[in-house]
């Protein structure tokens, strides 16, 4: 059984963060809490680790994992041709449950799957996740459950489904909401909702004009 490191008490938090960081930097998979559900993640620039992440989840390359970042400025390092309205969205909703699909920097040496030149990016509103991300840099992170199964709202849920595929499980306590992040396609002149989630379309529309919703809207970053 892979180790479970508790981060629920303040005095244990640094130990948990160090364990997760070391595992990621060694090319391993980890499970960490986020502000929505538990996530399974790895170094976004380690193609072998990303492959094992998708295999552990039972998901194909046609649904590439999002990338979580620990600092706002990292967005400019991994994305290009960012539409001006994206700045307004992330300044308002990050850290938080908003994922933006933007054009990826073509020079980046990574392989997240069949991304069609884009990357889904989010900055989670969770102290533990942000602490790990600030040490590791961008991580490929997707919900810590088998493809098609309910999202993990506790570390036990995640461990039951993913088992020894994960090197370190960080226990941050139960997640109280199963609402996923809202995913927006931000590659065009106005954002398009790819997945409804924790941030409502009304809240988004109050900030930036939204494109007309396409009921069949989908893309490589839309979980199936």
N, C-alpha and C positions, 0 to 999 in steps of 0.2 A: 504494500500500500504506500503510495506517495505521501510524503509528510504534509500535514496540515499545520500551518503556522498561524496562531491567533494574533489578530491586530485589533481586537475589540477593546483591550485595555491600553491606555496611553503608554505605559511602561514597556509594553511588548511591541509597540508599533514599529520602532526602528529595526528591530530584529526581523520582523515580517517583511518590511520594505527591502532590507538588505538581502534576504533570502530570495525574494522574487526577482530583484535586480540581478543578482548573481546568476540565477537560472536563465534569465533572458539573455544576458551577455554571453552565456555558455551555449547558446543555441537551443535551449530547452523551451518547452511549453509551460505556461503558468496559468493559474486561474486567480483572478483578482476581482474584488467587488467594484462595481461602478455605481453611478447614481440611478441607473435603471435596474438592471439585473446583473448577475455575475457574468464575467466574460472570460473566455479562453484566449490567450494571446502569446505573441512571440515578437522577436525583432523583425520589423517590417522589411529590413534589408537582407534578411537571411532566407533565401529562396527555399532551402531544404526545410527549415523550420515552418515556413508558411505551408509548404506541401504537407507536412505532418499535421499541421493544425487542421487543414481541410479534411485530411484523412480521418483524424480523430473525431471530427464532427460528422463525417459521412456526407460531405458536401463536395461538389465538383468545382472545377476551375471556372465554370460559367457564372458562379456567384462569388466573386472575390470578397475577402473580408474588408471591412472599414479599417481606417487607420486612426488611432487615437493619438493625440498630441498633448503635451503638458504645458505648452506655452503658446500664446496667440501668434507670436512672430514666426513660429515654425511653419505656419500655413504658407508663407511666402517662399519657404525653402523647398516645399514639396509640390506646390501648385504654380501654374502660370496662367496668364491672361485672365486674371480674376475679375469678374464683373463687379462694378462699383457697389451694387446693392449687397453683395456678399459681405462687404465690410460692415454695413449697417446691421445685417443679420447676426454676424458673429459677435459684434460689440454688444448687442442687446441680449443674445441668448447663450453665449459662452461665458464661463463653463456651463454646460447644460445639455438638455436632451434634443439637440439639433444636429443632424448630420448633413453636411453639404457635399454634393458631388461636383467636383471642379476638374479642370484639366490638369493632368499631372505633368510635372517637369519632365520633358523627354529624356533628359540626361541622367536621371536617377537609375542607379544599378539595383533594381528590385524586380521581383516577379510575383505579383499578387494574384495572378490569374488572368482571365480574359476581361480586361478592364476597358478595352476600346479607348485607351489613352486617357482615362479619367481615374480619379481616386475619390473615395468617400471619406471625409475627414470630420472628426468630432473632438471636442475638448470636454471631457466628462467633469461633472460637478461632484467629485468625490475626493476627499483628502488623501486617501490611501492610493487610489489610482494615479492622481496627479503627482504624488511623491515618487512613485515608481517611474512614471513617464519622464519626469525631469531628470532622472538618472540614466534611463535607457535610451531616450530619444523616441522617435515614432515607433509605435507597436501596431502590428496587425492584430485586431481584437474583434471577435464575434461572440455572440451569446454562448455561454458555457453549457450547451445541451446538444444532444444528438439531433441531427437534422430532422425536423418534423415533430420533435418532442417538445413538451412545455419548457419554457425558459426557466433557468435555475435562479431561484430567489434566495437560496442559502448555499453555503459551501457543501453541505451534505448532498443537496440536489445535484450539484455539479459533479462531485466525486462519484456518486452512484452511477451517473451516465458516462463519465469519461475515464474513470479508473486510472490505471497506471500510465496512460498516454501523457499525463500531465506530471511534470517534475515536482512542482510546488503548488499547493493550494493555500491561498491567503484567506483566512476567515475574518470578514469584516462585519459579521452579524447579518441578520436577515434583511433582505430588501423588501420594502413595504409596497412597492408598486411593480406590476408586471408590464406597465405601459412602455413600449419601446421608444427609441428616439424617433422623431419625425425626420424623414429623409426627403431632401429637396434636390432636384436636378438644377444646378446653378450654372450650367454651361451655356445657356442662352440669354437673351436680353431680359427675361423675367423668370423667376423661379417656378418650377413645376413640382407639385407634390408627387413623390414616388411611393411614399408610405406614410399613412396617417399615424401619429403617435402622440407623445406627451405634450407637445406644443401644438395648439390648435391652429387651423388655417385662419381663423378670425384674428388671432394674435399676430400671426405672420402678416396678414393683409393690412393690419393697422400700422405696420411699419414700412412695408414695401408693396408695390403693386404685384399681384400674382398673375401668372399666365392662366388662361382658361384651363380648368382641370380636364384631363383626358382620362376617362375611366379605365382605359387600357394602358395608361402610362406605366412603363416598366423599363428597366435598364439592367446593366450587369451588376449593379449594387443593390438591386431590389431583392430581398430574401424571398425564396420560393417555398 
